[in-house]
Amino acid sequence: MQKLVLASLFAGSLAFPAAAVETAAQISTHMGEMGGQLTDSTGGSVLETLQFEPWQMLEEMFLRDDVVFLMRHGPTDWSKLDEKGVQPTDCPNQRIMSDEGRAAMRNLGNIMATNDILPSQIVVSQWCRNQQTLEELMAGVADVDTGMAEIPIETDPDLNLLLSLNGAPNVVGLRKRVTEWDGNDGKGPLLLISHFTNIEELTTFTVYEGEILVIDPKRENRVIGYLRLRSASPDVGHFNVE
């Protein structure tokens, strides 16, 4: 069972102190925020945090092993779109993660490891941007503790981009993964890394790149909250942005 240590932020500040570990604080009526052990290339602190809602569901979201973290892949470079009929593993001919997206996902892994909210199993789509997300996420975890990065990982075509030529035909397999999760004998949640369309079809929620929905299989797969990096923003492919 994970443990989340609650701490206060500096008065009036959204940034966490550089030495803070296992931190979480309420920053509005419904929103909470966590920090990590983040440094930039010069060794300076990084002003990045993980925000989540609702604060009132903190224990349900982070202290249970039988919930599912359903995640969209990290931020990508929208200047290059997937070519028609591209294979999931054909990275040169599909949209992949941006340098900023890679850094963001490494930060996400760091913050999750710092706050001990890691999954006990990870299942990921075959697509390159999802595999890249996983790679950076685990690098961020290893930055905190290499032992914490030893998480069983599975690649499953059922999580592939919905209705693409080489993607998943429906969300039946994805739904089955969520529904059947029972906490892995108390070891921790399940993390599924999939795509915008799959997540929207399963939950009706529209999510940013890198955003995580927390789903409760015991409540008929209800979404009970979300996690999103403070730097996250809507993408041009799925949101009405200029």
matplotlib code that plots the C-alpha trace (Angstrom):
import matplotlib.pyplot as plt

x = [0.0, 1.4, 1.9, 1.5, 3.0, 1.1, 3.1, 2.5, 3.7, 5.5, 2.9, 1.5, 3.8, 3.0, 6.6, 7.9, 11.2, 14.1, 14.6, 10.9, 10.0, 6.7, 4.8, 1.2, -0.8, -4.2, -4.0, -7.7, -11.1, -10.8, -7.2, -4.1, -0.4, 2.7, 6.4, 9.4, 13.2, 13.6, 16.7, 17.6, 20.8, 22.6, 21.6, 19.0, 15.5, 12.6, 9.3, 7.1, 4.5, 1.8, -1.7, -4.7, -8.4, -10.4, -8.5, -11.4, -10.7, -7.0, -7.1, -9.2, -6.9, -3.5, -3.8, -5.6, -4.0, -7.2, -7.5, -6.4, -4.3, -5.4, -2.9, -2.7, 0.9, 3.0, 3.3, 4.1, 5.3, 2.2, 4.2, 4.4, 1.3, 0.9, 1.2, -1.7, -1.5, 1.6, 2.5, 2.5, 6.3, 7.2, 8.5, 10.0, 6.5, 4.3, 3.9, 6.3, 7.2, 8.7, 11.8, 9.7, 7.3, 10.1, 11.4, 7.8, 7.3, 10.7, 9.5, 6.2, 8.0, 10.2, 7.2, 5.3, 8.3, 9.0, 5.4, 5.3, 2.3, 3.8, 1.9, 2.8, 2.2, 2.3, 0.6, 1.3, 0.3, 2.7, 2.8, 6.1, 4.9, 3.5, 6.7, 8.7, 6.4, 7.1, 10.8, 10.9, 8.6, 10.7, 13.9, 12.3, 11.5, 15.1, 16.4, 14.8, 15.5, 16.7, 15.0, 11.6, 11.8, 11.7, 8.0, 6.6, 5.8, 3.6, 2.9, -0.6, -2.2, -5.6, -4.3, -3.2, -4.8, -8.5, -9.8, -6.5, -5.6, -3.3, -5.0, -7.4, -10.9, -12.7, -12.1, -13.3, -9.8, -9.0, -12.3, -11.5, -8.1, -9.7, -12.6, -10.6, -7.9, -7.9, -4.8, -2.2, -2.3, -1.9, 1.2, -0.2, -2.4, -2.3, -1.0, -2.4, -0.8, -3.1, -4.4, -6.9, -9.6, -9.4, -9.7, -12.6, -14.5, -14.1, -14.7, -16.2, -13.4, -11.1, -7.6, -4.4, -1.2, 0.3, -2.8, -3.9, -7.4, -7.9, -10.6, -12.3, -13.2, -15.4, -17.6, -18.3, -15.2, -16.1, -13.5, -12.8, -10.1, -7.2, -3.5, -1.9, 1.4, 1.2, 2.8, 0.2, -1.8, -4.4, -3.0, -4.0, -5.1, -8.0, -8.8, -10.0, -6.8, -5.2]
y = [0.0, 3.4, 6.1, 9.7, 12.2, 15.5, 18.7, 22.5, 24.7, 27.9, 30.6, 31.9, 29.9, 27.1, 26.0, 23.2, 23.6, 21.8, 19.4, 18.4, 14.7, 12.9, 16.2, 17.1, 20.1, 21.6, 24.7, 25.4, 24.1, 21.0, 20.9, 19.5, 19.6, 17.5, 18.3, 16.2, 16.1, 17.9, 19.6, 21.1, 20.6, 23.2, 21.6, 24.2, 23.4, 23.0, 24.7, 21.7, 20.1, 17.5, 18.8, 16.6, 16.8, 16.4, 16.9, 15.4, 12.0, 12.0, 8.8, 7.0, 8.0, 7.4, 5.1, 2.2, -0.5, -1.5, 1.6, 2.0, 4.9, 5.4, 7.7, 9.3, 9.3, 12.4, 15.6, 15.1, 17.1, 18.0, 19.3, 15.7, 13.6, 9.9, 8.8, 6.8, 3.2, 3.6, 0.6, 1.2, 0.6, 2.7, 5.7, 7.7, 7.9, 8.8, 11.6, 11.1, 12.9, 16.3, 17.1, 19.1, 16.2, 13.8, 16.1, 16.5, 12.7, 12.3, 15.0, 13.1, 9.9, 11.7, 13.3, 10.0, 8.2, 11.0, 10.7, 6.9, 6.7, 4.3, 1.4, -2.3, -3.1, -1.1, -2.0, 0.2, 0.6, -0.5, 3.0, 4.8, 7.9, 5.6, 3.6, 6.8, 8.0, 4.9, 5.2, 8.7, 8.0, 5.1, 7.2, 9.8, 7.1, 5.8, 9.3, 9.0, 5.3, 2.8, 0.0, 1.7, 1.4, -2.4, -2.6, -5.4, -4.0, -5.4, -4.1, -4.9, -4.1, -3.7, -0.3, 0.7, 3.8, 3.1, 2.5, 3.3, 0.9, -1.0, -0.1, -1.6, -2.3, -1.3, -0.7, -4.2, -5.3, -2.0, -2.2, -5.7, -4.6, -2.0, -4.0, -7.0, -5.1, -6.1, -4.5, -7.2, -8.7, -5.2, -4.3, -1.2, 0.3, -0.6, 2.0, 1.8, 4.1, 4.5, 7.2, 10.1, 8.3, 5.1, 7.0, 9.2, 6.1, 4.3, 7.2, 10.1, 12.3, 14.3, 14.4, 16.3, 14.6, 13.0, 13.3, 10.4, 9.5, 7.5, 4.8, 2.7, -0.8, -1.3, 1.6, 0.3, 1.9, 5.4, 8.2, 9.4, 12.0, 13.0, 13.9, 16.5, 18.2, 22.0, 22.6, 20.5, 22.3, 21.3, 20.1, 21.3, 17.8, 17.3, 20.7, 24.0, 25.9, 28.4]
z = [0.0, -1.0, 1.6, 0.8, 3.2, 3.2, 3.6, 3.3, 0.5, 1.3, 2.0, -1.3, -3.5, -5.9, -6.1, -3.8, -1.9, -3.7, -0.8, -0.5, -0.9, -0.8, -0.9, -1.5, -0.6, -1.3, -3.5, -4.1, -3.1, -5.2, -6.5, -4.9, -6.1, -5.6, -6.2, -7.0, -6.9, -10.2, -11.6, -14.9, -17.0, -14.9, -11.6, -10.8, -9.6, -12.1, -11.5, -12.4, -10.3, -10.6, -10.1, -9.3, -8.7, -6.6, -3.4, -1.5, -3.2, -2.4, -0.4, -2.9, -5.8, -4.2, -1.2, -3.0, -5.0, -6.9, -9.0, -12.6, -13.9, -17.5, -19.3, -22.7, -24.2, -23.5, -25.6, -29.3, -32.2, -34.2, -37.2, -38.4, -38.5, -38.8, -42.5, -43.9, -43.0, -40.9, -38.7, -34.9, -34.7, -37.8, -35.8, -38.8, -40.4, -37.4, -34.9, -32.1, -28.8, -28.9, -26.9, -24.5, -24.2, -23.3, -20.6, -19.2, -19.0, -17.2, -14.8, -14.3, -13.5, -11.0, -9.2, -9.1, -7.6, -5.1, -3.9, -4.0, -6.3, -8.7, -10.4, -9.8, -13.4, -16.7, -20.0, -23.0, -26.7, -29.4, -30.9, -30.8, -28.9, -26.2, -26.0, -25.8, -23.0, -21.0, -21.6, -20.2, -17.4, -16.2, -16.6, -14.3, -11.8, -11.9, -11.3, -7.8, -7.1, -9.7, -7.7, -8.0, -11.8, -11.7, -12.7, -14.9, -18.3, -21.1, -24.6, -25.7, -29.2, -27.4, -26.3, -29.9, -31.5, -31.9, -35.5, -37.2, -40.0, -37.6, -34.4, -31.9, -33.5, -30.3, -26.5, -25.4, -24.5, -22.8, -20.8, -19.8, -18.4, -16.3, -15.1, -14.0, -12.1, -8.4, -7.0, -7.8, -4.3, -2.7, -4.7, -6.3, -9.1, -12.8, -15.4, -18.9, -21.5, -24.5, -26.8, -26.9, -28.9, -26.9, -23.6, -24.9, -26.1, -22.8, -20.4, -22.5, -21.0, -23.3, -21.9, -22.5, -23.7, -20.6, -18.5, -16.3, -15.3, -12.1, -12.6, -9.9, -11.2, -8.1, -9.1, -12.6, -14.0, -12.8, -13.2, -9.7, -10.5, -12.7, -12.6, -14.9, -15.0, -14.3, -17.7, -19.6, -22.3, -24.9, -28.2, -31.7, -32.8, -30.4, -28.9, -30.4, -30.0, -32.4]

ax = plt.figure().add_subplot(projection="3d")
ax.plot(x, y, z, "-o")
ax.set_aspect("equal")
plt.show()
